Amino acid sequence: MMNGVKALRNRFGSPACSVKIVSAGYGLVDEEQHLVPYEATFQGKPARWVHEQSNRLGIPAAIREAIIGYDAVMFLLAKNYLISTHPPLTPGPKQRFIFLTSEVGPAFDSNSIIVPAGPKETRFGAGTITLKGKMFELLAHGLCSTPEMWGKLLSDNTERTALALISDGRKNLCAA
């Protein structure tokens, strides 16, 4: 994922991309925030526990505050980390949410795009553990090589443009 962030920042400038991390130990943290090592996780926990713990950590409110003002917000979250956001997350006017996830269902706002990131998408060159990060990296490289696709990504109500950018990024990454 951070390779994609670096590519976007190199091509479009530092403000082009901001990273926040959902932590089961610390809440929503900035990419530059230093953390003491910890063992907390939402993986494998019951949904009710995730919901309560994320409330204690202030994750839902912090996410809703952090997303204000961005044209697009990409989420790379596994199931229990999605639960920690207290979905649905609702995009603001002229804002697009893009979820790279293997989870689909009623937890998503109808104005959000769900880009499948499950076993079938391992064709993009990563196993299921690192798949979302790899897909983001490829999407970023696709945007770097074809920045005119930004408007289409924001206006397309399907996953088609995101997947096309990922495929394009894979070609360009291999050629680099």
VENVEN-V131181 format. One record per residue. N is the residue number from 1. PHI is phi in whole degrees, -180 to 180 (NA if undefined). Layout:
BEGIN
N_PHI + N_PHI
END
This chain:
BEGIN
1_NA + 2_-66 + 3_-63 + 4_-67 + 5_-60 + 6_-61 + 7_-62 + 8_-63 + 9_-66 + 10_-65 + 11_-81 + 12_-117 + 13_100 + 14_-55 + 15_-69 + 16_-66 + 17_-149 + 18_-124 + 19_-121 + 20_-126 + 21_-122 + 22_-84 + 23_-116 + 24_-73 + 25_-104 + 26_-122 + 27_95 + 28_-90 + 29_-121 + 30_-79 + 31_-60 + 32_-91 + 33_-71 + 34_-84 + 35_-123 + 36_-76 + 37_-53 + 38_-150 + 39_-112 + 40_-67 + 41_-151 + 42_-94 + 43_-60 + 44_78 + 45_-92 + 46_-65 + 47_-55 + 48_-62 + 49_-64 + 50_-60 + 51_-60 + 52_-67 + 53_-65 + 54_-67 + 55_-63 + 56_-59 + 57_-84 + 58_75 + 59_-62 + 60_-58 + 61_-67 + 62_-64 + 63_-65 + 64_-63 + 65_-75 + 66_-68 + 67_-85 + 68_-64 + 69_92 + 70_-97 + 71_-66 + 72_-136 + 73_-129 + 74_-105 + 75_-116 + 76_-119 + 77_-130 + 78_-75 + 79_-50 + 80_-70 + 81_-75 + 82_-64 + 83_-58 + 84_-64 + 85_-84 + 86_57 + 87_-64 + 88_-85 + 89_-88 + 90_-110 + 91_-66 + 92_-76 + 93_-59 + 94_59 + 95_-123 + 96_-120 + 97_-104 + 98_-125 + 99_-106 + 100_-94 + 101_-159 + 102_-90 + 103_-91 + 104_-133 + 105_151 + 106_-75 + 107_-80 + 108_-113 + 109_-65 + 110_-67 + 111_-91 + 112_-101 + 113_-106 + 114_-108 + 115_-100 + 116_-58 + 117_-139 + 118_-121 + 119_-54 + 120_-63 + 121_-85 + 122_-63 + 123_-60 + 124_-82 + 125_100 + 126_-148 + 127_-77 + 128_-64 + 129_-69 + 130_-104 + 131_-60 + 132_-61 + 133_-63 + 134_-64 + 135_-64 + 136_-63 + 137_-57 + 138_-66 + 139_-60 + 140_-61 + 141_-65 + 142_-62 + 143_-66 + 144_-65 + 145_-85 + 146_-135 + 147_-61 + 148_-66 + 149_-78 + 150_-55 + 151_-60 + 152_-67 + 153_-60 + 154_-73 + 155_-101 + 156_-77 + 157_-86 + 158_-121 + 159_-84 + 160_-59 + 161_-67 + 162_-61 + 163_-66 + 164_-65 + 165_-65 + 166_-63 + 167_-63 + 168_-63 + 169_-63 + 170_-64 + 171_-64 + 172_-70 + 173_-67 + 174_-68 + 175_-77 + 176_-74
END
